[in-house]
């Protein structure tokens, strides 16, 4: 007998959502995570308007809002030439999200709430346990995991299905050779929180410059999250003194210094990256990947948490089928792969288009010139970023031709 029907590796949003929906469906589920919660996480801490639908389904939305999550009404992007693109979630395009606002909340708060919801649904949570490898049978099918706890004790746990929800550097995905790093864009991120910020609005603020970009948002309870993303070529500078690098960046960028110049940093500067990884496929016999473990392109659109939640919700149905009917397990996981690509492929394409533009300041300036004058186009793009406007709306020929003319025409 296996130790559990499903072992979920990773207790972040992807793992908690997957475990919640599996446990609610009556599947014996265990979450294993090397951390003890609450724990901090390097993240922009933004949830799109559509993420609220899944939080509500998990009975977590009220708890997240009661914990002080900030409400965001849209996004504002500052281009290197000073042009400003302002898009709102509630607009004239006719699409509406599950809620009219996005949310921003500390991961220390969000992840603990989601993990508690998974527990309440019946999942067991093993904290302080690091997964070191996967177990396979003679046919190469994954049958479980090997772990080491905080006291150095090693053990093996068996399962009908292992789910890798263990993030950007997924142990599960890498041990199986499913993860492949992308050559572009290679970026790293630095994140810190500040109190005492001045004139914080209800918009997420993106500031694109010639040497990278930053994102800033109120995350509630008097704190602001500032995320700075730079090419991996600057990793050596960051490694020398990440705090000095971070604070110098603020001082050198007027949009940031005007808000954070007199603010107080609360906690350390955290780093993560390089980004841009994907899975050749998000399953192998006996295993499935979800969230950042399956795909991560670039943090500019801030969609990691929604993708994690929606991916977990979607995977749970296929995973339940896989363990209830072992003879159909591979078929169920192949169906998950197809559903995942159908769900996210349009958004992935939009993200890659945006990533291409922001990598070139002249392209950003030209695109911002159009979008700053065409608020209808800006609102539509922000709605796609908010996960409630279908990606096809900005992939239509008319929309793309307007942007293409902007980025290839005269500056």
N, C-alpha and C positions, 0 to 999 in steps of 0.2 A: 504494500500500500504506500502511495506517495505521502509525504509530509503535508502536502496541501494540493488542492486542485490547480491553483495558480499561485506562483510567486511573482510579485511585482518588485523589481529592483529600482529603488528610488522613491522617495516620499514627497517630491515636489508636486506641483499642480497636475502634471501628466500622470504620475503614479497614483496620487490620491483620487483623482477623478476616475481612472480606470478601476481602481480597487473599490471605490464607492459603488459604481454601477454594477460591477461583478457581484459584490457582496449582496447588494439589494436584489439581484436576480437569483440569490441562493447558492452562489458558487463560493466554495471555501477558498479564501484569499488571504495571503500574507504579504505585507509590505516589509521590505528590508532596506534600511538606510544606514549609512556609515555615521551620520550626524545624530545629534540629539536635539529635539525641537523644544522651543523655538530656536532657529538658527538663521543667521543673516545669509544673504545671497546677493551676488553681484548681478544687478538687474535694473532695468529702467522703471520697473514696478507699475507699469501702465496696463490697464485692462480695457479693451474696447467695449463699446455699448453692447455688442452682442454677447460678450462674455457674461454679462449679467443674467442672461437666460440660463446658462449652465449653472451658475452659482445658485440661482433660484431653484433649479431642478434638484440641486444637492442640498437644499435647505441651508445654504451658507450665506445668501445675499444679505439677510437682515443682520447677521453677525458681523459681516465685513463692514457694512455701513455703520453699525453701532460702534465699531472699533475706531471710527473717525476717518474712514476713507474719503479722500477729496473727490469732488464731482468735476469732471472736465467736459466742456461744451464743444470743443473742437481743437484744431491745431493751427499754429502759426509758425511759418518757416521764414527765416531771415537768410537771404542770399548774400554772397560775398560783395556784390555791388550795392547793397543796401535795400534792394527790393524786398518787399514783404508779401508773402502769400498767406492768406487767412481763409481757412475753410471751417465750416461748422457742421455739426452732426445733424441739426435740424435745419433743413434747407428746402428750396423749392423744387428739388428734383423728384419728389414724390416717394422716396424711399424713407422708411423709418426703422430705427433699430428697436431691439427689445426694450431698451430704455433710451431716453433722449440724451443721456450723458455717458461718458466713459468714467472709469474709476481709477484712482491711483492710491496705492496703499503699500505699506512696508511689507516685504516678504516675510519678515519675522511674524507679522500678524496673519497675513493671508495663508501661508503654508500651514501654520498651526491650526487654523480654523478648518482648512480642508482635510487635514489629517484626522482631526477629531470627527469630522463628518464620515470619513471612511470607517473609523472605529465604530461609530454609532450604527452604521449600516451592517456591521458584523465582521469587518476585516480585522485581522490581527496585525499589530505593528511591532516590528523588532528594530529598536533604535540602537545606535552604537555598534552596528554589525556591518563590516565591509565585505563586499563580494569580491573575490579574487579571480574566479574563473567559472566556467560553465561545465557541467557534466554532460557526457554524451554516451549513448549506447553504441554497440558495434556497428550499427547502421548509420551512425553520425547524427542521430536525432538527439536534440537537447533533452535531458531528463532531470535537470536540477542545477544547483549552484554549489560552489565551495565558498566558505566564509571564514573570517577571522574576527573575533570580538575584541573589545577594549582591553581584555586581560591576556590577549595573545592566544586564546584557544581557537583551534580550527575545527571546522565541522562541515558536513555535507547535508544539504536539504534537497529532497526530491519533489518533483511536481509534474503534473500532466502538461503544464505550459509555463514557460518563463517569459515574463514581459520586461524588456529593457526600457525603463523610464528614467535612466540614470544620466541624462543630460549630454552636453556637448562632447564630452570625452567618454562616452558610454563604454564601460567594461564589457558589457554583454555584446554590444555591436562589434567592438574591436577584437574580442576573443574569437568571434566567428568570421572575421574578415568581411563584415557587411559595411563597415564605415569607410568612406573614402574622403580624404581632405581635398578641397578644391584649391586650385592655384590662385583663384581670384574670386572676390576681393579678400585679401589677407589683412585683417584688421584686429586690433585689440581695444579693449574698453577699460576705462577707469571710472569708478562710481564712488560718490560720497554724499553724505547728507548734511544739510545746513539748517540752522535755526536763525531767526531774526532777519530773514530775507525781506527785501523791500519791494512793494508794488507787485506782488504775485497775483497773476490773473487766473481765470478759470480755464485757460487754454494750456495745452502742452506746447512748449516752445522749443523749436529746433533751430539751431544756428550753424549754417554751413560756411566753412571758411576754406582757405586754400590748402590748409594742412590737416584737414579732418572736419569733424562736426561734433556738436554737443546737443543733448536733450535735457530739458529742465522742466520739472512739474512739481506742483504741490502734491505731497503724498499724505496730507492730513496731520493733525496733532502738532501743528506749528513747524513741520519739517518740509524741506524741499529736497528732491532728488536731483542731482546733477550727474549726468553720464557724459563722458568725453570719449570719442572714438577716433583713433588715429591709425594710419597704416602700420603694419607690422615692422616696417623698416625703422620705426622709431622705438622699438622695444628696448634697445640698449639704453636709450635715454631714460625711459620709464624705469628700467631696472636699477639705475643708479640711485634714484630717489623719486619714487612715485608721487609722494606728497608735494615735493618741490615742483615737479612737472605739472601736477594738477593745479596748484595755486598760481603758478606762473601763467598757465593757460587762461585762468579767470582774469588775471590782471591785464593780459594782453588783448582781451576781447571785450569791447565796451558793453555789448548787450548783457554779458554775464556780470561784469564788474559793477554795472549800475544796480543790479539786483542783489549780488552777493558780496559786494565790496566791504560792507560792514557786518556781514553775517558771521556766525560762529560755526565752524565745522564740528559736527557731532559724530565721533567715531573715526575709524581709519579710512584711508583711500584704498579701495579694493580693486583688483585687476582681474581680467579674464580674457581669454582668447588664445590663439588666433581663431577667428570665426571661419565660416564657410566650410561646412561639412555636409555630406549627404550619405544616405544608405543606398547601396546598389539596389536593394529592395528592403522593405521593412519587415521581412519575416524569413525564417528558415524553419525546417521541421522542428517543432517543439518550442519555437520562440517567436516573439513579435517585438518590434520596436515602436515607440511612440514619443511624441514631443520632440525636444531638441536632439534626442538620441537618433531620431529618424531623419531629421532635416533641420539645418540652420544656415541661413544665408547671410543676413546682415541685420543689425538691430535698429536700423533707421526707422522702419515702420512700427517698431515696438509691438510686434504681434506674437511674441513667444508664448505669453500666458494663455491667450485665447486659443492658439493652435494646440497647446498642451491640453487644455480643458476639452476642447472639441475632439481632439484626437483620442483622448481617453474615453469619452462618451461613445464615440464611434467604434473604437476597437472592442469595447466590452461586449457588444452583441456577438461579434465574430469569435471572440475568445470563448464566450460561453458555449457557442456551438461547437467549437473545437474540442473542449473538454467533455461535453456531454455525448458527443459522437466521435470517439477517437479515430474511427475509420475514415471520417470526413475531415479530420483536423487540417491536413494540408490544403484541402479545397477551401475550407473556411478562411484560412489565413491568406490564401491567394485572393479571395473575395475582398478581404480587408485591404489588401494592397490596391486593388482596383478602385475600391470606394475612396480610399485615402487620396489617390491621384485625382480622381474626379472631383473631390471636395476642394483640394488645395492647389491644383495645377494652375488655374487662372491667377490666383493670388501670387504663386511663386513667380510667374512671368512678370506680373506687375512689379514685384519686389526687385527682380533682376533689371528691369528697365530703370527703376528709380536708382538702383545701385550704380548702374552705368552712368547716369546723369550726375549723381552727387560726387562721383570720382573725378569729375572734371569741372572746376569752377566756371569756365566759360559756358559750359552747357547748363549749369545751374542758373547762371545769370540770365541766359536766354529763356529758359523755361519759366523762371520766376517772372520775367517781363510779361509773358502771356498770362500766366495764372494770377498775377497781381491785378490784371485788368479784367480778367474773366472769372469773377467769383463763382459763377455757376460751374465752371470747370474745376475750380479749387474745391468747392463743396462736394462734387462728385468723387474726386480723388480721395478726399478725407473720409467720405462714406465707405469707399472700398477699404481704406485703412481701418475703418471702424467695423469692418466685417459684416455690414448689413446691406451695402450696395454690391451687387454681383460684379466680379472683376470684369466681366464682358462689357460693362458700361464704359470703361475707360480703355478697352481694347478694340472698340469700334473704330472703323476707318476714319470717321470724321474727327473724333477726339485725338487719335494718334497722329493724323495729318497736321492738326493744329500744333501739337507738341513737336513733331518732326520739323515742321517749318521753323518753329521757334529756335530749336537747337542747331539747325543747319543753316539758317538764314543769316542775314547781317545782324551783328550785335546791336 
